[in-house]
Amino acid sequence: MIWRQWPQWLTEAVIAAYKQGATPAMIGATISRSESVVRSKLVREGVYVSKSTQRRALRESTAEEGF
């Protein structure tokens, strides 16, 4: 099955699972999609933030504080 748009119920279920601690790989296995597809969806929905982005934000905030 090729999804052009995700049904709202599935988007909500994926977001809820991720917020409860499931990894994109675990969610993907459950809905028969790859980890990268799930991760991309979570990024588009503003839920997933990569570790490199988190580190960059931390560096910038500590630089602003003068550390």
C-alpha positions in Angstrom: 0.0 0.0 0.0 1.4 3.4 -0.9 0.2 6.3 1.3 0.1 9.7 -0.3 -1.5 11.2 2.8 -1.6 9.6 6.2 -5.1 9.2 7.7 -5.6 11.5 10.7 -6.1 8.6 13.0 -2.8 7.0 12.0 -0.9 10.3 12.4 -2.4 10.7 15.9 -1.6 7.1 16.8 2.1 7.4 15.6 2.5 10.7 17.5 1.0 9.2 20.7 3.2 6.1 20.4 6.3 8.2 20.0 5.4 10.4 22.9 5.0 7.3 25.0 8.5 6.2 24.3 8.3 4.1 21.1 11.1 4.5 18.7 10.5 5.3 15.0 11.8 1.8 14.2 9.3 0.2 16.6 6.4 2.3 15.2 7.5 1.5 11.6 7.5 -2.2 12.3 4.0 -2.0 13.7 2.5 -0.1 10.7 4.7 -1.8 8.0 6.7 1.3 7.2 10.4 2.0 7.4 12.0 3.9 10.2 12.9 6.8 7.9 9.3 7.2 6.7 8.0 7.3 10.3 10.8 9.7 11.4 10.0 12.0 8.4 6.4 12.1 9.4 7.2 12.9 13.0 9.6 15.7 11.8 6.8 17.1 9.6 4.4 17.1 12.5 7.0 18.9 14.7 7.3 16.1 17.2 10.7 14.5 16.4 13.9 16.6 16.9 17.1 14.9 15.9 19.9 14.5 18.4 22.2 16.7 16.3 19.6 19.5 16.4 19.3 19.1 20.2 23.0 19.3 20.6 23.3 22.4 18.4 20.5 24.1 20.4 22.3 23.2 23.7 25.6 24.6 22.4 23.9 27.8 21.2 22.1 28.3 24.5 25.3 27.8 26.6 27.2 30.2 24.3 24.6 32.8 24.9 24.9 32.4 28.6 28.7 32.9 28.4 29.9 29.4 29.3 
